Amino acid sequence: MKTEVLGFLVVVVAAAACSPPCELNSGLRARAGGGESDCGHALLGTDASAVDACVLAAFGSGKAFVAQYDRQGVDSKVVFGIAGDIHGKVTFLLWDGDPSGGSGVDPVISGDVCVAPSVDSSPARNPFMTHPLTCMSTTSLGRTCG
């Protein structure tokens, strides 16, 4: 009996050690549903207008898309991702490189589904801080990885 339990624990630990890390791009692509346009990755502090333009063009024409935007984290790297599918469903994913506040734990991804997405044409929108779509509301997916 002890040998069976020990063998089971070895398999569980080995499986956990081999599990893939939270990878934002694969999570976004899965939600886009295939055939998506990769609108790129806007690095922190850079002009995101090309990424925004791609997102808006794909969203406006009903095509699937993915995009990533670096965000200023408090103590870790943070990347906001957005995915749209051909049915108009838009999902936001947030990758946090160290959600523990600096103690080196593995990354996590949390997400939201955008309810009634539309173009954010607000003059107050800061393109260095926010993506180009807005939602009537969001529905939390909770933690999707990690």
N, C-alpha and C positions, 0 to 999 in steps of 0.2 A: 504494500500500500504506500509506504514512504517513497519507494522508488518511482511509483506512478505519479505521485504528487510532485516530486522533484522534477521528473521528466516534463510534466505539464508546465511547471514554472519556468523551466529552461526554454521551452517553446514560446511561451508568452513573452518573456524578456527578449528573446531573440527577435520575435516579430516586432516588438516595440522598437528595438534598436534599428531594425531595417525599414521601419515605416518612413515614407518620404516626408521631407520637411514641408511646412505650409508654403506653397508656391502660388503666388497671386495670379500669374498669367494663366496657369492651367485652370484655376477656379473661374476666372473670367471667361475663358474660352468655352468651358463646359456650360456656362449660363447663356452664352451667345448662341449656342446651338449648332455651330458649324458654318463654314463659309463666310465667316465674319471678316470685316476689314480691321486690320490692326492699325489703329489711329496713332499709335506711338506712346511715348513716355515723356511727359513734361518734367524736366528736372527742377528741383527746388530753385526758385529765384529766376528762372528763365521765362522767356516769352512762350506761353502755352497756346498762342493763337492758331498755330498749324494743327495742333491736336484738337482744339476746340472746333475748328472748321471741319475737320474730318468727322468728328462726332455729330455735329449738326447736319452735315450733308447725309450721312448714313441714317440718322434718326429721321430726318425729313423725307427720305425716300423709302423708308421701311426696310432698310438693309441691316443685317446684323453687324455689330461692331464691338470692339474692346478698346479701352484707353486707360492709361495710368498717369497719375499726377503725384509727384512727391509733395509731402506736407511737412511742416515744421513740427517735429516731435519734441516733447519736453526733454527726454533723456534717451531716445532711441530713434532709429529711422522709421518713418511712417509713410506708407504709400496708399493713396486712395485709388481704387479702380472702379471703372464703370463698364457695364456690359449691356448691350441691347440685342434682342433677338428680332426675327422677322415679324413677330406678332405684336411688336411695340412694347414688350415687357422689358423694363430697365431694372437692373440690379446694381447696387453699390456694394463693393467689398472694401474693407479697410484692413491692410496688412500692418501689423505692429511688430517690428523687429525684436523688441524686448519689453513685453507688457508688464514686467515686474518692477520696472523703474531702475534698471541698471544692474541687476544681479545676474544677468546672463542666461535667463531662461529662453526656451525656444520660442520662435515667432508664433503668432496667432493671427487668424483672420476672422473678422466678424462681418456681418452683412445686413443689408436692408433691401427690400423690394420697394421700388418707387411706384406709388399709386398715382395714376393719371399724370404721367410725365409730360412736360412741355418745355419749350425753349425758355430759358431765363433771360428775358430782354430788359431786366431791371437796370436802370442807369447806375444804380448803387452797386451792382455786381463787380467785384474785384477779381479779374481773371487770374491774378496770382494766388488767390485764396480759394476760389470756388470754381467748380466745373460749370459747363454751359446749360445744364438741364436742371429743372426744378420739379417738385412733386407736390400734389395736393396734400399728400401725407405719405408716410412710410410704414411698412410692416417689417418688424425686426425678424431676421433669420437667426439671430443670436450668433454664437461662435460656430463658424463653419469648418474650422480647422484649428488644431492645437489645443 
